[in-house]
Amino acid sequence: MSAVSRANHADGTIDTALGRVSSGDLKWVYPHEHLLISMREFAGESIANYPGNTEYARREIIAMLREVRAHGVNGLADPTPMGIGRDDAYVRLARSVSEATGVHIFLSTGLYIPRHWPQWAIDETAAQIGERFCAEFERGIGETGARPTFLKAAVDGEVGPDEEKALTACAYAHCRTGAAVHVHATRSRRAVFDVLTACGVHPSRIYLAHADMNTSESEFMWLAERGVRLVMTNWDFPYHMDQDEARRLVRVLIDAGHLDKILISIDFALTMENRWTVGRFTWDNPDRTSYAYLHTGVLPKLEDAVISKAELNVIMHDNPIDMVARK
């Protein structure tokens, strides 16, 4: 079993799609946004098979990233894992848009929900899958040489045997690399916590995405009190948490001393709709058409209602940088 460094590089830099960046050069970072995902009938397919769609997406992403760059954002953490598009072609897309805009793209390694798993993930043990993740930290993704910065798992319902295997694989790789475990967790968050901590993951390295979906104040506090990081992404989804309640919960967490546990993003993505069309993951909100909606539609309401500029800087700068750093 080869060793994988648990620390950031000796010079304090963090891996991105284009290489290393100093954490001191990072401004605000979006902690949960996708570039171009392959789902539905395209699940498991490479975007390389659809060069027209990919080129269209590249131009659109560049325009959107230039928008957020104008708002002081120069980092985006992309939790797209293997099985829904993240491969060598995806890395090349990430490099192209990053080079064109100056926005650093932080890549992940891991798996999405089981129905999107490649065959090898179905066949292999948690340790074997964990070794695959470690190999990407050590040697890079495919033939690209680009290294991921964090791990990804997904739980959409109960934590069954497959979900437990994926979480255990991430914990295995975390214990070798120090990378954060970022979990798509719409339910069963305490069970996710139990599996990961039993496998040696410190709660402060657990990032629960979509933490503001199917939740309550008591669950938020239970997780935060144990050190878990809460990635709130469901802003202005018409059929999710009431937005006044979501903003209130941000204030409740801050007042309880948990400012360092809060991350905010909008989970935007371009999506492969068919062989000729790229769509936008808007969640039925016609205003949520780009990454910049976080700045134009979400953060102003938060800042006006419940948080100070200094607190917002911690949420959008300090906390996401902690996520992509290896500790």
Residue pairs with C-beta under 8 A, 6 or more apart in sequence:
1 131
2 134
2 138
3 176
4 134
4 137
4 138
4 176
4 177
5 177
5 178
5 326
6 176
6 177
6 178
6 326
6 327
7 178
7 326
7 327
8 14
8 23
8 325
8 326
9 15
9 20
11 20
11 22
12 22
12 23
12 24
13 20
13 21
13 22
13 23
14 20
14 21
14 22
14 23
14 26
14 106
14 149
14 321
14 324
14 325
14 326
15 106
15 107
15 146
15 147
15 148
15 149
16 98
16 104
16 105
16 106
16 107
16 146
16 149
17 91
17 94
17 95
17 98
17 104
17 105
17 106
17 107
17 146
18 95
18 98
18 99
18 104
18 105
18 146
21 104
23 321
23 325
25 74
26 74
26 75
26 104
26 317
26 321
27 72
27 73
27 74
27 75
27 317
28 71
28 72
28 73
28 74
28 75
28 313
28 316
28 317
28 320
29 73
29 74
29 75
29 76
29 77
29 104
29 106
29 316
29 317
29 320
29 321
29 324
30 68
30 73
30 75
30 76
30 77
30 265
30 266
30 291
30 294
30 320
31 77
31 207
31 231
31 263
31 264
31 265
31 319
31 320
31 323
32 77
32 79
32 182
32 209
32 231
32 233
32 263
32 265
32 266
32 267
33 76
33 77
33 78
33 265
33 266
33 267
33 268
33 269
33 291
34 78
34 79
34 80
34 267
34 268
34 269
34 270
34 281
35 57
35 61
35 78
35 80
35 90
35 93
35 94
35 97
35 105
35 269
35 270
36 47
36 53
36 54
36 57
36 61
36 85
36 90
36 93
36 269
36 270
36 271
36 272
36 278
37 80
37 84
37 85
37 269
37 270
37 271
37 272
37 281
38 44
38 45
38 46
38 47
38 84
38 85
38 272
39 84
39 116
39 271
39 272
40 272
42 85
42 272
43 83
43 84
43 115
43 116
44 83
44 84
44 116
44 118
45 85
45 272
46 85
46 87
46 88
46 89
46 90
47 53
47 54
47 57
47 85
47 87
47 89
47 90
47 93
47 272
48 54
48 87
48 88
48 89
50 272
50 275
52 276
53 272
53 275
53 276
53 277
53 278
54 89
54 93
56 278
57 93
57 270
57 278
58 93
58 96
58 97
60 270
60 278
61 93
61 97
61 270
62 97
62 100
62 101
64 290
64 291
64 292
65 76
65 97
65 100
65 101
65 103
65 291
66 101
67 290
67 291
67 292
68 76
68 103
68 291
68 292
68 294
68 295
69 101
69 102
69 103
71 292
71 295
73 103
73 295
73 316
74 102
74 103
74 104
75 103
75 104
75 106
75 320
75 321
75 324
76 103
76 104
76 105
76 106
76 291
77 106
77 108
77 149
77 150
77 182
77 320
77 323
77 324
78 94
78 105
78 106
78 107
78 108
79 108
79 110
79 150
79 152
79 182
79 184
79 209
80 86
80 90
80 108
80 152
80 269
81 108
81 109
81 110
81 111
81 112
81 152
81 154
82 109
82 110
82 111
82 118
82 121
83 111
83 112
83 116
83 117
83 118
83 121
84 112
84 116
85 272
86 107
86 108
86 109
86 141
87 141
87 142
88 141
88 142
88 143
88 144
91 107
91 141
91 142
91 144
91 146
92 144
94 105
94 107
94 146
95 105
95 144
95 146
97 103
97 105
98 104
98 105
106 148
106 149
106 150
106 324
107 141
107 146
107 147
107 148
107 149
108 148
108 149
108 150
108 151
108 152
108 182
109 132
109 133
109 136
109 137
109 141
109 148
109 151
109 152
109 173
110 133
110 151
110 152
110 153
110 166
110 169
110 170
110 182
111 117
111 121
111 129
111 152
111 153
111 154
111 166
111 169
112 152
112 154
112 184
113 154
113 155
113 156
113 184
114 122
114 162
114 163
114 166
117 162
120 132
121 129
121 166
124 132
125 165
126 165
126 166
126 168
126 169
126 172
127 169
127 172
129 165
129 166
129 169
129 172
130 168
130 169
130 170
130 171
130 172
130 173
130 176
131 172
133 148
133 151
133 169
133 170
133 172
133 173
134 172
134 173
134 176
134 177
136 147
136 148
137 147
137 148
137 173
137 176
137 177
137 179
139 145
140 146
140 147
141 147
141 148
148 179
149 179
149 324
149 325
149 326
150 179
150 180
150 181
150 182
150 207
150 323
150 324
151 170
151 173
151 174
151 179
151 180
151 181
151 182
152 170
152 181
152 182
152 183
152 184
153 163
153 166
153 167
153 169
153 170
153 181
153 182
153 183
153 184
154 163
154 166
154 183
154 184
154 185
155 163
155 167
155 183
155 184
155 185
155 186
155 187
155 188
155 191
155 192
156 184
156 186
156 187
157 186
157 187
157 188
158 187
158 188
158 191
159 167
159 188
159 191
159 192
159 195
164 195
167 181
167 183
167 192
167 195
167 196
167 199
168 195
168 199
170 181
170 183
170 196
170 201
171 181
171 195
171 196
171 199
171 200
171 201
172 199
173 179
174 180
174 181
174 200
174 201
174 205
175 199
175 200
175 201
177 326
178 205
178 326
178 327
179 205
179 326
180 205
180 206
180 207
180 229
180 323
180 324
180 326
180 327
181 196
181 201
181 205
181 206
181 207
182 207
182 209
182 231
182 323
183 192
183 196
183 206
183 207
183 208
183 209
184 209
184 210
185 192
185 208
185 209
185 210
185 211
186 210
186 213
186 214
187 214
189 208
189 211
189 215
189 219
189 223
189 228
190 219
190 222
190 223
192 206
192 208
193 203
193 206
193 223
193 226
193 228
196 206
197 203
197 206
202 227
203 226
203 227
203 228
204 227
204 228
204 229
205 327
206 227
206 228
206 229
207 228
207 229
207 231
207 263
207 323
208 223
208 228
208 229
208 230
208 231
209 231
209 233
209 267
210 231
210 233
210 234
210 267
211 220
211 223
211 230
211 231
211 232
211 233
212 230
212 232
212 233
212 234
212 235
212 240
212 241
212 246
212 249
213 234
213 240
213 241
215 241
217 249
217 252
220 230
220 249
220 252
220 253
221 252
221 253
221 256
223 230
223 261
224 230
224 253
224 256
224 258
224 261
225 258
227 261
228 261
229 261
229 262
229 263
229 319
229 323
230 253
230 261
230 262
230 263
231 263
231 264
231 265
232 246
232 250
232 262
232 263
232 264
232 265
233 264
233 265
233 266
233 267
234 240
234 241
234 246
234 267
235 243
235 246
235 264
235 266
235 294
235 297
235 298
236 243
236 285
236 287
236 288
236 293
236 297
236 298
237 283
237 284
237 285
238 283
238 284
238 285
239 284
243 301
247 301
247 302
247 305
247 306
248 306
250 262
250 302
250 306
250 307
251 306
251 307
253 259
253 261
253 262
254 262
254 306
254 307
254 311
259 311
259 314
259 315
260 314
260 318
260 319
260 322
261 319
262 315
262 319
263 315
263 319
263 320
263 323
264 294
264 298
264 299
264 302
264 315
264 316
265 294
266 288
266 291
266 293
266 294
266 298
267 281
268 280
268 281
268 288
268 290
268 291
268 293
269 280
269 281
270 278
270 279
270 280
270 281
271 278
271 279
271 280
271 281
272 278
272 279
273 279
280 289
280 290
282 288
282 289
287 293
287 297
288 297
299 312
299 316
302 312
303 309
303 312
307 315
